Amino acid sequence: MNDKTLSSTVRLRRRPLGESIRQNMRIILLTARGEVPFRPRFGLGAERLLGGGMQQLDVAYEVADQLARYEKRIRVRQVVTTELEPGRRCVTIRYEILDTAESQTLTLGN
């Protein structure tokens, strides 16, 4: 296979900006802390975030901190936690995409 054949058969699809950001936010927040080599502070983990093991204020702070640290394309406006039942919560993040000034919402654990 030569270079010409390879370049004509391989096409990478770019995700829309909003979709790319939402996917990255999910990865950041649902990856367990310490799971990524050489990045010991990366991530919160689904169990910690959605399992009710943290206080609501701690969840809001940790979510805002992780996203400010690892997702530079947004500004977090609000983090709301809702207890669904004991040991289970929903986290809603309202944020602004910096390049477009568009407001978006991401909900985890509903």
FENZIFEN-V252615 format. One line per field, one symbol per residue. ss: DSSP state (@ for helix, = for strand, . for the rest). phi: phi as a letter, one per 30 degrees, with the letter a starting at -180 (. if undefined). burial: + if it has 9 or more other ideal C-beta (glycine too) atoms within 8 Angstrom, else -. Layout:
BEGIN
ss=???
phi=???
burial=???
END
This chain:
BEGIN
ss=..@@@@@@@.......@@@@@@@@@@@@@@...............@@@@@.....@@@@@@@@@@@@@@@...============..==========....=======..
phi=.cddddddccbccddeeddddedddddddcddeidceibdcdjcjddddcdidcdedddedddddddddcbddbbdcabccbddaeibbcbcccbcdddchddbbbccid
burial=-----+----------++-+++++++-++++++--------+++++-+++++-+----++-+++-++---+--+-+--+-+------+++++++++++-----+-++++-
END
